[in-house]
Amino acid sequence: MELNKFILAVIALKPEKVGGCGAPIFYAENKEEQDKIATTLARITEGVVHDLENGIYIIVKH
């Protein structure tokens, strides 16, 4: 079995919402900063941003 999809990064507004996920975690001060970090990291890593709708974005490599 081959692993084709994996989380490259997590971008969160609240530190208490994430932890120990095995991917780098970036904390943003507000929604605008979170959007900018997610967009920039997705471009750099060629990943896709997914909004979990709880103040957390993940970047996934498909």
C-alpha positions as CSV (number, residue, x, y, z in Angstrom):
1,M,0.0,0.0,0.0
2,E,1.3,3.4,-1.0
3,L,0.6,6.6,0.9
4,N,-0.4,9.3,-1.6
5,K,-1.9,12.0,0.6
6,F,-0.4,13.5,3.7
7,I,-0.6,16.6,5.8
8,L,2.3,19.0,5.1
9,A,1.4,21.7,7.6
10,V,-1.3,23.0,10.1
11,I,-2.1,26.7,10.4
12,A,-4.2,27.5,13.6
13,L,-5.6,30.5,15.3
14,K,-5.7,28.9,18.7
15,P,-2.8,26.7,20.1
16,E,-5.1,24.7,22.2
17,K,-6.9,23.3,19.1
18,V,-3.9,21.4,17.8
19,G,-0.9,19.4,18.9
20,G,1.2,16.4,18.3
21,C,0.0,15.9,14.7
22,G,3.4,15.1,13.2
23,A,3.3,18.0,10.8
24,P,4.7,21.5,11.4
25,I,2.2,23.8,13.1
26,F,2.0,27.5,12.4
27,Y,0.1,29.8,14.7
28,A,-1.5,33.0,13.2
29,E,-2.7,36.0,15.2
30,N,-5.8,36.6,13.1
31,K,-7.7,35.2,10.1
32,E,-5.9,37.5,7.6
33,E,-2.5,36.2,8.7
34,Q,-3.8,32.6,8.7
35,D,-4.9,33.0,5.1
36,K,-1.6,34.5,4.0
37,I,0.5,31.8,5.7
38,A,-1.7,29.0,4.3
39,T,-1.6,30.5,0.7
40,T,2.2,31.0,0.8
41,L,2.9,27.5,2.2
42,A,0.6,25.9,-0.3
43,R,2.4,27.6,-3.2
44,I,5.8,26.6,-1.8
45,T,4.9,23.0,-1.1
46,E,2.6,22.6,-4.1
47,G,-0.1,21.4,-1.6
48,V,-3.8,22.2,-1.3
49,V,-5.3,24.2,1.5
50,H,-8.3,22.7,3.4
51,D,-10.3,24.7,5.9
52,L,-11.5,22.5,8.7
53,E,-13.9,25.4,9.7
54,N,-12.8,25.4,13.3
55,G,-10.0,27.9,13.1
56,I,-7.6,25.4,11.5
57,Y,-6.3,25.0,8.0
58,I,-4.3,22.1,6.8
59,I,-2.1,21.8,3.7
60,V,-2.3,18.4,2.1
61,K,-0.2,16.9,-0.6
62,H,-2.4,15.0,-3.0
